[in-house]
Amino acid sequence: MTLYKSLRSDNKSPITNFDYTPYLSKNGRPGKWLPKVDGLELCASGYHGCKDGDILEYPNANIYEIETKGAIQEGDDKFTARQIRLIRKCEGWNEVTARLFACDCATRVLHILEKKHPEDKRPRECIATARKFAKGKATRKELAAAGAAAWDAAGEAAFYAAGDAAWCAAWAAAGAAAGDAAWAAARDAARDAAGAAAWAAAWDAEKKWQARRLLKLLK
């Protein structure tokens, strides 16, 4: 089992704003241990992280493998530890792979939407443009136009809840028309795709696929 810590692009905690820069792993070597924290309390004190099966809930710009030392208090999808150190940065998680992951998640539930509206290809085209954008083959303006077209598609059709979620996954893959950070697009697309799959009684299977796919990217 691998443990992870997600940080912002400036290597600060997204919750506490604590700066992890002096403790980063470097040149293939683990960073130094962070200072001990006593009196652990989830969401209040200690160094928070998650297990590999929960990383879908906590993506951010940078993701690090970590190890812990001393006491740990566990929650449903996270833990807080007395001490941690950052073992390595997951270099496989970046602007490109995060956006492609968002597209993969959205594509997997697109059939739910297209079954109801087979003639409307705008959400599919939105995802295709998002893939091109991730690979540097489409401009931000083109991505915004594709996202706007997908938004129009939603306004013109009477989607059921599953269709709504599938459409939202496509919109999220476009990063809300290029306005979102790549990791945020990935998070939202995964959540919306899982929501769409839930209507087909496939929520668990979809979440498991997403976790496997994401963990593979982090290697």
PAPA-333753 format. One record per residue: residue in one letter; residue number from 0; x, y, z of N, C-alpha, C, CB in turn. Coordinates in steps of 0.05 Angstrom, whole numbers, plus 5000, padded with zeros to 4 digits. Each point is the difference from the previous one (the first is absolute). Glycine has a CB too. Layout:
<rs>
R	a	NUM	X	Y	Z	X	Y	Z	X	Y	Z	X	Y	Z
...
</rs>
This chain:
<rs>
R	m	0	5017	4976	5000	4983	5024	5000	5018	5025	5000	4963	4975	5024
R	t	1	5030	5044	4959	5015	5025	4998	4984	5022	5012	5023	4984	4958
R	l	2	4991	5035	5056	4987	5023	5012	5007	5025	4984	5002	4978	5046
R	y	3	4979	5041	4953	5004	5024	4984	4994	5025	5015	4989	4973	4960
R	k	4	5024	5049	5031	4995	5027	5009	4997	5018	4976	5025	4992	5044
R	s	5	4953	5023	4954	4995	5018	4978	5007	5029	5009	4964	4969	4980
R	l	6	5049	5045	5002	5008	5028	5006	4993	5018	4976	5037	4984	5031
R	r	7	4961	5042	4974	4995	5019	4979	5025	5003	4983	4967	5024	5029
R	s	8	5032	4991	4950	5023	5004	4982	5023	5014	5014	4968	5002	4962
R	d	9	5026	5012	5060	5022	5014	5015	5009	4982	5023	4981	5045	4988
R	n	10	5011	4930	5012	5007	4980	5020	4990	5007	5028	5040	4990	4973
R	k	11	4938	5025	5028	4987	5006	5026	4976	4982	5003	5017	5048	4999
R	s	12	4975	4947	5025	4976	4985	5006	4976	5015	4990	5021	4978	5040
R	p	13	4960	5009	4946	4976	5014	4990	4981	5008	5023	5004	4974	4958
R	i	14	5000	5014	5065	4982	5006	5023	5013	5019	5020	4980	4955	4994
R	t	15	5044	5038	5015	5013	5016	5022	5019	5022	4989	4996	4960	5029
R	n	16	5011	5038	4946	5019	5019	4988	5029	4995	5010	4963	5033	4996
R	f	17	5042	4945	5018	5027	4993	5009	5018	4996	4976	4981	4979	5043
R	d	18	5043	5032	4958	5019	4998	4978	5018	4975	5004	4999	5051	4994
R	y	19	4998	4930	4987	5016	4976	5002	5026	5002	4984	4958	4974	5005
R	t	20	5048	5049	4984	5024	5003	4983	5026	4990	5013	4977	5039	4979
R	p	21	5028	4967	5046	5025	4991	5012	5001	4970	5004	5004	5043	5023
R	y	22	4974	4943	4973	4999	4971	5006	4996	4983	4975	4981	5012	5045
R	l	23	5022	5000	4932	4995	4985	4975	5022	4979	4995	4977	5040	4982
R	s	24	5016	4939	5005	5019	4980	4991	5017	5012	4977	4969	4961	5014
R	k	25	5057	5032	4986	5017	5011	4979	5020	4979	4990	4996	5045	5021
R	n	26	5009	4956	4953	5020	4983	4988	4996	4970	5007	5032	5038	5002
R	g	27	4943	4954	4998	4994	4972	5005	5001	4992	5030	5017	4991	4955
R	r	28	4987	5029	5062	5002	4994	5029	4977	5012	5015	5050	4999	4996
R	p	29	4940	4987	5025	4978	5010	5016	5007	5027	5013	4985	4953	5008
R	g	30	4995	5063	4996	5004	5025	5015	5004	4994	5030	4973	5025	4966
R	k	31	5034	4995	5049	5003	4996	5029	4973	4998	5014	5044	5025	4998
R	w	32	4956	4961	5025	4976	4997	5015	4989	5027	5010	5015	4955	5014
R	l	33	4959	5048	4984	4988	5025	5011	5000	4999	5030	4972	5005	4958
R	p	34	5026	5018	5055	4999	5000	5030	4977	4984	5011	5022	5045	4999
R	k	35	4982	4944	5024	4979	4984	5013	4977	5017	5008	5035	4968	5017
R	v	36	4941	5021	4981	4976	5013	5008	4985	4981	5019	4997	5026	4957
R	d	37	4997	4984	5067	4986	4984	5020	4970	5009	5000	5042	4994	5028
R	g	38	4942	4989	4985	4971	5007	5002	4987	4999	4973	5010	5028	5039
R	l	39	4992	4950	4947	4989	4997	4973	4970	5002	5000	5038	4972	4988
R	e	40	4951	5042	4992	4971	5002	4996	4995	5004	4971	4993	5019	5046
R	l	41	4991	4964	4942	4993	5002	4972	4989	5028	4994	4992	4951	4998
R	c	42	5018	5060	4980	4991	5027	4990	5007	5022	5019	4963	4977	4977
R	a	43	5054	5018	5043	5008	5021	5019	5030	5001	5005	4955	4995	5021
R	s	44	5058	4982	4983	5028	5000	5006	5014	4975	4988	4991	5027	5042
R	g	45	5035	4975	4955	5015	4978	4989	5004	5004	4970	4982	4969	5035
R	y	46	5032	5012	4952	5005	5001	4972	4980	4981	4985	5050	5012	5008
R	h	47	4934	4999	4976	4979	4984	4987	5010	4988	4974	4965	5029	5021
R	g	48	5025	4948	4973	5006	4986	4976	4978	4980	4994	5049	5006	5007
R	c	49	4955	4978	4973	4980	4979	4993	5013	4975	4989	4966	5036	4991
R	k	50	5019	4942	5010	5010	4975	4989	4995	5000	4970	4991	4976	5043
R	d	51	5021	5005	4943	4998	5000	4971	4971	4998	4990	5045	4979	4999
R	g	52	4938	5006	5015	4973	4997	4992	4983	5026	5002	5004	4953	5013
R	d	53	5007	5067	5001	4984	5025	5005	5011	5024	4985	4988	4981	5044
R	i	54	5033	5015	4940	5013	5023	4988	4981	5015	4981	5044	4976	5004
R	l	55	4936	5010	4986	4980	5014	4982	4987	5023	5014	4993	4957	4977
R	e	56	5005	5042	5050	4986	5021	5014	5018	5025	5005	4973	4964	5022
R	y	57	5053	5033	4973	5019	5021	5008	5020	5007	4979	4994	4986	5047
R	p	58	4999	5017	4928	5020	5008	4980	5006	5030	5004	4983	4965	4967
R	n	59	5041	5042	5025	5008	5028	4999	5023	5002	4981	4986	5008	5048
R	a	60	5026	5016	4950	5021	5004	4980	5024	4981	5003	4986	5048	4998
R	n	61	5022	4947	5027	5023	4982	5005	4991	4978	5019	5032	5037	4993
R	i	62	4976	4939	5001	4994	4977	5017	5026	4986	5007	4954	4994	4978
R	y	63	5050	5000	5048	5024	4987	5009	4994	4974	5014	5021	5045	5006
R	e	64	4996	4936	4990	4999	4976	5017	5013	5008	5027	5002	4968	4960
R	i	65	4986	5021	5062	5010	5007	5026	5003	4975	5017	4979	5045	4997
R	e	66	5035	4958	5025	5000	4979	5021	4995	5014	5027	5031	4969	4973
R	t	67	4959	5016	5046	4994	5012	5026	5017	4987	5022	4953	5008	4984
R	k	68	5048	5006	5038	5014	4990	5024	4984	5009	5024	5045	5001	4977
R	g	69	4951	4980	5042	4986	5007	5024	4970	4995	4998	5035	5033	5010
R	a	70	4950	4981	5007	4971	4996	5002	4986	5008	4974	5003	5007	5050
R	i	71	4975	4980	4945	4983	5006	4977	4971	4999	5009	5034	4982	4967
R	q	72	4950	5037	5024	4971	4998	5004	4987	4999	4973	5002	5026	5044
R	e	73	4981	4953	4952	4988	4995	4974	4971	5008	4998	5032	4963	4995
R	g	74	4960	5047	4982	4973	5007	4994	4990	4982	4978	5006	5047	5015
R	d	75	4971	4960	4973	4989	4983	4979	5016	5001	4975	4956	5009	5019
R	d	76	5055	5014	4973	5015	5002	4975	5026	5016	5003	4957	4997	4976
R	k	77	5052	5006	5049	5025	5015	5005	5010	4992	5027	4986	5039	4971
R	f	78	5038	4971	5035	5012	4995	5027	5016	5025	5007	5002	4950	4994
R	t	79	5004	5052	5032	5019	5020	5009	5022	4987	5016	4964	5035	5001
R	a	80	5060	4973	4995	5023	4986	5012	5017	5020	5016	5000	4967	4962
R	r	81	5014	5021	5058	5018	5016	5017	5024	5011	4984	4986	4973	5039
R	q	82	5024	5011	4943	5023	5008	4983	4997	4988	4972	5030	5004	5040
R	i	83	4978	5010	4940	5002	4989	4973	5026	5010	4987	4949	4998	4996
R	r	84	5058	4989	4983	5020	5011	4982	4993	4993	4971	5036	4996	5036
R	l	85	4971	5022	4946	4993	4997	4972	5021	4983	4986	4976	5045	4999
R	i	86	5015	4932	4991	5019	4981	4988	5008	5007	4972	4980	4965	5029
R	r	87	4999	5041	4955	5006	5008	4972	4976	5014	4988	5031	4961	4995
R	k	88	4975	5057	4987	4978	5013	4985	4990	4981	4978	5019	5046	5010
R	c	89	4955	4952	4987	4988	4984	4979	5001	5015	4974	4970	4976	5033
R	e	90	5052	5021	4952	5005	5016	4976	4980	4993	4978	5048	5003	5012
R	g	91	4940	4974	4989	4980	4993	4980	4975	5016	5001	5018	4955	5002
R	w	92	4978	5060	5020	4976	5017	5003	5008	5028	4992	4981	4971	5037
R	n	93	5009	5039	4941	5007	5027	4991	4977	5011	4984	5049	4988	4999
R	e	94	4955	5035	4989	4979	5015	4985	4988	4982	4978	5024	5043	5010
R	v	95	4994	4943	4976	4990	4983	4977	4985	4976	5010	5039	5016	4973
R	t	96	4973	4968	5045	4987	4976	5009	4974	5005	5015	5045	4978	5001
R	a	97	4954	5043	5014	4976	5007	5015	4977	5005	4981	5028	5019	5038
R	r	98	4977	4996	4941	4979	5006	4981	4992	4975	4984	5017	5047	4996
R	l	99	5002	4936	4997	4993	4976	4986	4985	4981	5018	5041	5005	4972
R	f	100	4965	4994	5054	4985	4984	5018	4971	5010	5002	5042	4991	5027
R	a	101	4954	5035	4973	4973	5012	5000	4985	4991	4975	5016	5040	5026
R	c	102	4997	4960	4951	4988	4991	4975	4993	4971	5001	5025	5035	4975
R	d	103	4992	4948	5036	4995	4972	5003	4975	4995	5016	5049	4990	4996
R	c	104	4949	5024	5027	4977	4996	5018	4974	5008	4986	5030	5009	5039
R	a	105	4971	5014	4947	4976	5009	4986	4992	4982	4977	5012	5046	5012
R	t	106	5008	4944	4974	4994	4982	4977	4986	4975	5008	5039	5018	4977
R	r	107	4968	4971	5047	4989	4975	5009	4970	5001	5005	5044	4990	5020
R	v	108	4945	5033	4985	4971	5002	5005	4985	5016	4979	5010	4998	5048
R	l	109	5005	5008	4930	4987	5015	4979	4977	4984	4987	5044	5024	4992
R	h	110	4958	4950	5008	4980	4983	4987	4972	5004	5014	5036	4967	4987
R	i	111	4965	5040	5039	4975	5004	5015	4985	5024	4988	5020	4981	5042
R	l	112	4995	5040	4952	4988	5024	4988	4992	4995	4971	5028	5028	5030
R	e	113	4989	4958	4954	4995	4997	4972	4978	4979	4995	5048	5012	4991
R	k	114	4947	4971	5028	4978	4981	4997	4973	5016	4999	5027	4963	5023
R	k	115	4972	5058	4993	4976	5016	5001	4999	5020	4977	5000	4995	5050
R	h	116	5023	5015	4941	5002	5020	4979	5022	4992	4981	4983	5036	5031
R	p	117	5012	4943	4953	5021	4990	4982	5008	5020	4978	4983	4955	5009
R	e	118	5000	5064	4985	5006	5019	4979	5018	5023	5008	4956	4988	4981
R	d	119	5046	5015	5045	5015	5024	5010	5029	4992	5006	4957	5020	5019
R	k	120	5061	4989	4965	5029	4993	5003	5016	5022	5014	4996	4972	4959
R	r	121	4991	5049	5050	5015	5022	5012	5015	4992	5025	4967	5031	4981
R	p	122	5022	4954	5038	5016	4992	5023	5024	4983	4992	4958	5001	5028
R	r	123	5038	4981	4953	5023	4983	4991	5021	5018	4987	4969	4961	4993
R	e	124	5023	5058	4991	5019	5018	4988	5014	5018	5021	4972	5000	4958
R	c	125	5014	5006	5063	5012	5015	5022	5023	4984	5012	4956	5023	5009
R	i	126	5039	4952	4996	5021	4983	5012	5024	4997	4981	4965	4975	5026
R	a	127	5028	5021	4948	5022	4997	4980	5017	5025	4999	4971	4970	4973
R	t	128	5017	5054	5029	5015	5025	4999	5017	5002	5026	4964	5022	4972
R	a	129	5024	4969	5050	5015	5001	5026	5025	4982	4998	4957	5009	5025
R	r	130	5041	4968	4961	5023	4983	4996	5022	5014	4984	4970	4960	5003
R	k	131	5021	5053	4975	5018	5015	4983	5014	5022	5016	4972	4989	4960
R	f	132	5012	5025	5056	5011	5022	5016	5021	4990	5019	4956	5024	4997
R	a	133	5039	4953	5016	5020	4988	5018	5026	4994	4986	4963	4981	5027
R	k	134	5036	5012	4948	5023	4993	4985	5012	5023	4984	4982	4954	4997
R	g	135	5007	5070	5008	5010	5023	4986	4992	5003	4971	5038	4997	5030
R	k	136	4940	4989	4963	4990	5001	4972	4974	5015	4997	5022	4956	4993
R	a	137	4970	5058	5027	4977	5017	4998	5005	5025	5018	4968	4961	4991
R	t	138	5021	5061	5002	5004	5025	5015	4980	5002	5023	5019	5022	4959
R	r	139	4986	4995	5059	4981	5005	5022	4974	5012	4989	5039	5008	5031
R	k	140	4963	5007	4948	4976	5011	4987	4983	4977	4988	5024	5043	4990
R	e	141	4989	4938	4997	4986	4977	4988	4987	4983	5022	5032	5000	4961
R	l	142	4982	4997	5062	4989	4985	5022	4975	5014	5012	5046	4981	5010
R	a	143	4957	5045	4992	4977	5015	5011	4976	4998	4982	5032	5032	5022
R	a	144	4972	4969	4951	4978	4998	4981	4987	4972	5002	5023	5033	4970
R	a	145	4993	4946	5033	4989	4973	5002	4985	4997	5026	5038	4982	4973
R	g	146	4972	5030	5049	4986	4999	5025	4973	5015	4999	5044	4997	5023
R	a	147	4956	5026	4963	4976	5015	4997	4979	4985	4984	5026	5042	5002
R	a	148	4983	4943	4978	4981	4984	4984	4988	4978	5017	5027	5010	4958
R	a	149	4989	4977	5058	4990	4979	5018	4980	5012	5020	5043	4974	4995
R	w	150	4963	5050	5014	4981	5014	5019	4973	5005	4986	5039	5021	5024
R	d	151	4963	4987	4951	4975	5005	4984	4984	4974	4997	5023	5038	4976
R	a	152	4992	4940	5020	4987	4974	4997	4984	4993	5025	5036	4985	4969
R	a	153	4975	5021	5054	4985	4994	5025	4975	5017	5002	5044	4988	5022
R	g	154	4958	5037	4969	4977	5018	5002	4978	4993	4981	5031	5035	5014
R	e	155	4975	4951	4964	4980	4994	4980	4986	4973	5005	5027	5026	4968
R	a	156	4985	4957	5049	4989	4973	5004	4990	4997	5028	5031	4982	4965
R	a	157	4948	5001	5037	4988	4994	5027	5014	4975	5010	4955	5021	4988
R	f	158	5069	4983	5024	5015	4977	5010	4988	4989	5025	5041	5019	4980
R	y	159	4961	4954	5023	4994	4988	5025	5025	5004	5017	4968	4966	4980
R	a	160	5030	5027	5046	5022	5004	5018	5026	4987	4991	4968	5003	5037
R	a	161	5031	4973	4953	5024	4986	4991	5012	5015	4976	4982	4956	5016
R	g	162	5001	5054	4966	5010	5015	4977	5012	5026	5009	4965	4979	4972
R	d	163	5023	5034	5047	5012	5024	5011	5028	4996	5010	4954	5016	5013
R	a	164	5049	4963	5003	5027	4994	5011	5020	4993	4979	4978	4984	5041
R	a	165	5013	5001	4938	5018	4994	4978	5008	5025	4985	4979	4954	4996
R	w	166	5002	5063	4999	5007	5026	4987	5019	5016	5017	4955	5000	4977
R	c	167	5040	5001	5049	5017	5015	5018	5029	4989	4999	4960	5010	5030
R	a	168	5043	4964	4968	5026	4988	4998	5015	5011	4975	4984	4959	5024
R	a	169	5001	5043	4954	5012	5010	4975	5008	5029	5004	4972	4969	4972
R	w	170	5010	5047	5040	5006	5028	5005	5024	5003	5019	4952	5011	4994
R	a	171	5050	4972	5026	5022	5001	5019	5026	4993	4986	4970	4988	5037
R	a	172	5029	4993	4944	5024	4992	4985	5011	5024	4985	4983	4953	4996
R	a	173	5000	5065	4996	5009	5024	4986	5009	5021	5020	4968	4991	4963
R	g	174	5033	5002	5062	5010	5019	5020	4982	5024	5002	5046	4985	4993
R	a	175	4927	5010	5007	4981	5023	5000	5008	5020	4979	4990	4993	5049
R	a	176	5014	4997	4926	5009	5016	4978	5027	5014	5005	4952	5008	4989
R	a	177	5066	4975	5021	5028	5008	5003	5006	5018	5023	5004	4995	4952
R	g	178	4976	5010	5065	5005	5018	5022	5011	4986	5025	4964	5028	4983
R	d	179	5034	4946	5018	5009	4986	5024	5028	4989	4997	4953	4988	5009
R	a	180	5060	5008	5014	5026	4986	5000	4995	4971	4992	5018	5030	5037
R	a	181	5003	4958	4952	4998	4973	4989	4991	4980	5022	5036	5010	4967
R	w	182	4975	4993	5057	4993	4981	5021	4971	5004	5008	5047	5000	5017
R	a	183	4943	5024	4982	4972	5005	5007	4981	4988	4979	5013	5042	5024
R	a	184	4995	4961	4951	4984	4987	4978	4999	4970	5004	5013	5037	4969
R	a	185	5010	4951	5038	5001	4971	5005	4982	4992	5023	5047	5000	4982
R	r	186	4955	5015	5040	4983	4994	5023	4970	5001	4993	5036	5018	5030
R	d	187	4956	5004	4957	4972	5004	4994	4990	4979	4980	5005	5049	5010
R	a	188	5011	4946	4969	4992	4980	4980	4996	4973	5013	5024	5026	4965
R	a	189	4994	4966	5053	4998	4974	5013	4975	4999	5017	5050	4996	5000
R	r	190	4945	5025	5015	4976	5000	5017	4974	4999	4984	5026	5026	5034
R	d	191	4973	4989	4944	4976	5001	4984	4996	4973	4985	5005	5049	4995
R	a	192	5017	4939	4996	4999	4975	4986	4990	4978	5019	5037	5014	4970
R	a	193	4972	4986	5055	4991	4981	5020	4970	5004	5005	5046	4998	5021
R	g	194	4946	5028	4980	4972	5006	5004	4982	4989	4978	5014	5040	5025
R	a	195	4996	4962	4950	4985	4990	4978	4998	4969	5001	5014	5039	4972
R	a	196	5009	4949	5035	5001	4971	5002	4982	4989	5022	5046	5001	4983
R	a	197	4949	5015	5037	4983	4992	5022	4972	4993	4991	5027	5028	5031
R	w	198	4964	4987	4949	4973	4995	4990	4998	4974	4985	4993	5049	4997
R	a	199	5030	4940	4995	5000	4974	4986	5009	4979	5020	5009	5022	4955
R	a	200	4990	4983	5071	5008	4982	5021	5029	4992	4996	4953	4983	5004
R	a	201	5063	5035	4987	5029	4994	4994	5019	5019	5015	4986	4982	4956
R	w	202	5004	5031	5065	5017	5020	5014	5025	4987	5011	4959	5025	5012
R	d	203	5039	4952	5001	5023	4988	5012	5020	4992	4979	4972	4983	5038
R	a	204	5019	5005	4941	5018	4991	4978	5014	5024	4988	4970	4961	4991
R	e	205	5015	5061	5005	5012	5023	4988	5022	5013	5018	4957	5008	4976
R	k	206	5037	4994	5050	5019	5011	5018	5025	4982	5002	4963	5020	5027
R	k	207	5034	4954	4971	5023	4982	5001	5017	5004	4975	4974	4967	5028
R	w	208	5012	5036	4949	5015	5005	4975	5015	5026	5002	4966	4974	4974
R	q	209	5021	5047	5035	5013	5026	5003	5025	4998	5018	4956	5022	4992
R	a	210	5041	4964	5030	5022	4998	5019	5024	4985	4987	4968	5001	5038
R	r	211	5026	4978	4948	5021	4985	4986	5014	5017	4980	4975	4957	5007
R	r	212	5009	5058	4977	5011	5017	4979	5018	5022	5012	4960	4990	4971
R	l	213	5030	5022	5050	5015	5022	5012	5026	4990	5013	4957	5024	5008
R	l	214	5041	4954	5006	5024	4989	5013	5021	4992	4979	4972	4984	5038
R	k	215	5019	5007	4939	5019	4993	4979	5015	5025	4990	4970	4962	4986
R	l	216	5015	5061	5013	5013	5025	4991	5020	5009	5021	4958	5012	4975
R	l	217	5038	4982	5050	5018	5010	5021	5026	4985	5002	4960	5014	5024
R	k	218	5042	4963	4963	5024	4984	5002	5024	5015	4988	4972	4958	4998
</rs>
